[in-house]
């Protein structure tokens, strides 16, 4: 039977999740404040427009990634609040190591399952 996290470890993970959530929310807030509609910008030439477009596209990708991560963090926090957070892989029920959870506290999968999912996604994309 896989080893689940004890209450002290769950509190540690919860603290990391809350810290990460605050950081992401701050980043998203900053991106929203910096966002300016390209049509409202004073762009003098095609080079300026290209640079502004590139920056805008980069910001959109960052925002989308941050929103995905925020959803995963909220999922983990909800599981903790509901008393259902175990630190086990949601795919195979194997232990997610505390070392991995300290780096990525919102991890839902063990390394093996994560690798399997990523390889499956690459095959679908090709």
JOSULNOR-V323848 format. One record per residue. PHI is phi in radians with two decimals (999 if undefined). Layout:
PHI
PHI
This chain:
999
-1.14
-1.46
-1.61
-1.30
-1.49
-1.08
-1.10
-1.15
-1.10
-1.12
-1.09
-1.12
-1.04
-1.06
-1.11
-1.08
-1.12
-1.07
-1.11
-1.08
-1.11
-1.10
-1.14
-1.07
-1.14
-1.06
-1.10
-1.11
-1.12
-1.10
-1.15
-1.19
-1.46
-1.15
-2.24
-1.08
-1.01
-1.23
-1.58
-1.41
-1.56
-1.82
-1.45
-2.63
-1.10
-1.11
-1.09
-1.11
-1.09
-1.13
-1.14
-1.12
-1.06
-1.08
-1.11
-1.11
-1.06
-1.07
-1.10
-1.13
-1.07
-1.06
-1.09
-1.12
-1.12
-1.15
-1.09
-1.15
-1.08
-1.09
-1.15
-1.10
-1.09
-1.06
-1.13
-1.11
-1.11
-1.09
-1.13
-1.08
-1.45
1.29
-1.90
-1.44
-2.11
1.40
-1.77
-1.06
-1.34
-1.79
-2.12
1.13
-1.40
-1.19
-1.62
-1.08
-1.08
-1.05
-1.15
-1.16
-1.20
-1.45
-2.36
-1.11
-1.64
-1.03
-1.78
-2.25
-1.23
-1.04
-1.08
-1.20
-1.05
-1.07
-1.07
-1.09
-1.10
-1.16
-1.12
-1.18
-1.14
-1.11
-1.17
-1.28
-1.47
